[in-house]
Structure formats: structure tokens, C-alpha cells
Amino acid sequence: MATVKRRTRRRFVPRGAVKICEELAHRQVDVAGRFDFALFRDFGQVFCDRKSRPTVVDLSAVTDFTSAAIGMLLVLRRKVEPRHEIRLKVADPAALELLRLARLDASFAIESVSPRNAL
């Protein structure tokens, strides 16, 4: 008996992008698209910087989160000095709920913002 393979259409999710902007008062990290392990090298540049200062991670253009993204945020929290604040800006209500379910609101200041265009 032959089996029939079904062709399923996969949803296209754009590859993510990370942009780091060093400002005088704080570091701005913009993440857009799919936030997953493929961004580890780009996102890892944030924690390689030895100058510790407040950091803002703008996730308002993120379309999908993976568990690797949550892990990278936790590594960032561990690498940055505890006295420096890390703020997460989130636009998607589902992403905001996901971060709260993962209890990241205990480690980060999370704020809800309006969506922005991808990088």
C-alpha cells in the first residue's frame, strides 16, 4: 500500500536581524523578524562589550520568539551588571504574555509599545 505525501505550505517567517546602537547614556539593541538561535552571534555582541551600562532591547518588530531567544535574554541579564537596568520594549500582546509566563518580568523592566517597521 503506497502512502501519499501531502505537501504543506510552510509559513514564511523573515530571518531576524539585530542592530546595536551605542549611545552615550545607554545601549540600544533593535531586534526584528524571527528571534531565534540564528541571531546568537549578532545578539552575542551585546554581552561581549565590557563597558556595562543600561540596555534597551527593542523587540517591537519581532515576529516570532523561540526558547533560544528567551535563553539569550537570560544570558544578557546574567552578563550585565545587576545594578544596570535592562528594558525590553514589546509590541505584540502575545509576545508580552509569553515573556510574563516565562517570568522575565522579574529580571527585566518590560514595557508595551506600538509596533514598528522591520529594520
C-alpha positions as CSV (number, residue, x, y, z in Angstrom):
1,M,0.0,0.0,0.0
2,A,1.5,3.3,-1.1
3,T,1.4,6.3,1.1
4,V,0.7,9.7,-0.3
5,K,2.9,12.5,0.8
6,R,1.0,15.7,1.5
7,R,2.6,18.9,0.5
8,T,2.1,21.5,3.2
9,R,2.8,25.2,2.8
10,R,5.1,26.5,5.3
11,R,4.5,29.9,6.6
12,F,7.3,32.3,5.6
13,V,9.0,34.0,8.5
14,P,11.6,36.5,7.7
15,R,15.1,35.9,9.1
16,G,15.8,38.0,12.1
17,A,18.1,41.0,12.3
18,V,19.9,42.6,15.2
19,K,21.1,46.2,15.2
20,I,23.2,47.6,18.1
21,C,23.4,51.4,18.6
22,E,25.8,52.6,21.3
23,E,24.6,55.9,22.7
24,L,26.1,58.0,25.5
25,A,23.6,57.1,28.2
26,H,22.6,53.6,27.2
27,R,22.9,50.8,24.6
28,Q,20.0,50.3,22.2
29,V,19.5,46.8,20.7
30,D,16.9,46.5,18.0
31,V,15.7,43.0,17.0
32,A,13.4,42.4,14.0
33,G,11.9,39.4,12.3
34,R,12.4,35.9,13.8
35,F,14.2,36.0,17.2
36,D,15.9,32.6,17.4
37,F,19.3,30.8,17.7
38,A,20.3,32.1,14.2
39,L,20.8,35.5,15.8
40,F,23.0,34.2,18.6
41,R,26.3,35.6,17.1
42,D,24.8,39.0,16.3
43,F,23.0,39.3,19.7
44,G,26.1,37.9,21.4
45,Q,27.9,41.1,20.6
46,V,25.8,42.8,23.2
47,F,27.3,40.8,26.1
48,C,30.9,40.9,24.7
49,D,31.1,44.6,25.5
50,R,33.0,45.1,28.7
51,K,31.5,48.6,29.3
52,S,28.5,47.9,31.3
53,R,25.6,50.4,31.0
54,P,21.8,50.4,30.9
55,T,20.5,48.5,27.9
56,V,17.2,48.8,26.0
57,V,16.2,45.8,23.9
58,D,13.5,46.8,21.4
59,L,11.5,43.7,20.4
60,S,8.6,45.6,18.8
61,A,9.5,44.3,15.3
62,V,9.9,40.7,16.3
63,T,7.5,38.3,14.6
64,D,8.4,35.0,16.3
65,F,10.1,34.0,19.5
66,T,11.8,30.7,20.3
67,S,13.1,29.3,23.5
68,A,16.6,30.2,22.3
69,A,15.6,33.9,22.3
70,I,14.4,33.6,25.9
71,G,17.8,31.9,26.8
72,M,19.7,34.7,25.1
73,L,17.8,37.3,27.1
74,L,18.6,35.5,30.3
75,V,22.3,35.3,29.3
76,L,22.2,39.1,28.7
77,R,20.8,39.6,32.2
78,R,23.5,37.5,33.8
79,K,26.3,39.2,31.9
80,V,25.3,42.8,32.5
81,E,26.0,44.1,36.0
82,P,22.9,43.7,38.3
83,R,22.9,47.4,39.0
84,H,22.3,48.3,35.4
85,E,18.7,48.1,34.1
86,I,17.7,46.2,31.0
87,R,14.4,47.3,29.5
88,L,12.5,45.2,27.0
89,K,10.1,47.0,24.6
90,V,7.5,44.7,23.3
91,A,4.6,45.5,20.8
92,D,2.9,42.1,20.3
93,P,0.5,41.3,23.2
94,A,1.2,37.5,22.7
95,A,4.9,38.1,23.0
96,L,4.3,40.2,26.1
97,E,2.3,37.4,27.6
98,L,5.0,34.9,26.7
99,L,7.6,36.9,28.5
100,R,5.4,37.2,31.5
101,L,4.7,33.5,31.6
102,A,8.5,32.8,31.4
103,R,8.7,35.2,34.4
104,L,11.1,37.5,32.7
105,D,9.2,40.4,34.2
106,A,11.1,39.6,37.4
107,S,14.5,40.2,35.7
108,F,13.7,42.9,33.2
109,A,11.6,46.1,33.0
110,I,9.1,45.2,30.3
111,E,7.1,47.9,28.6
112,S,4.4,47.7,25.9
113,V,5.0,49.9,22.9
114,S,3.4,50.4,19.4
115,P,4.7,48.2,16.6
116,R,7.4,49.5,14.3
117,N,8.7,48.5,10.8
118,A,11.4,45.9,10.5
119,L,15.0,47.0,10.3
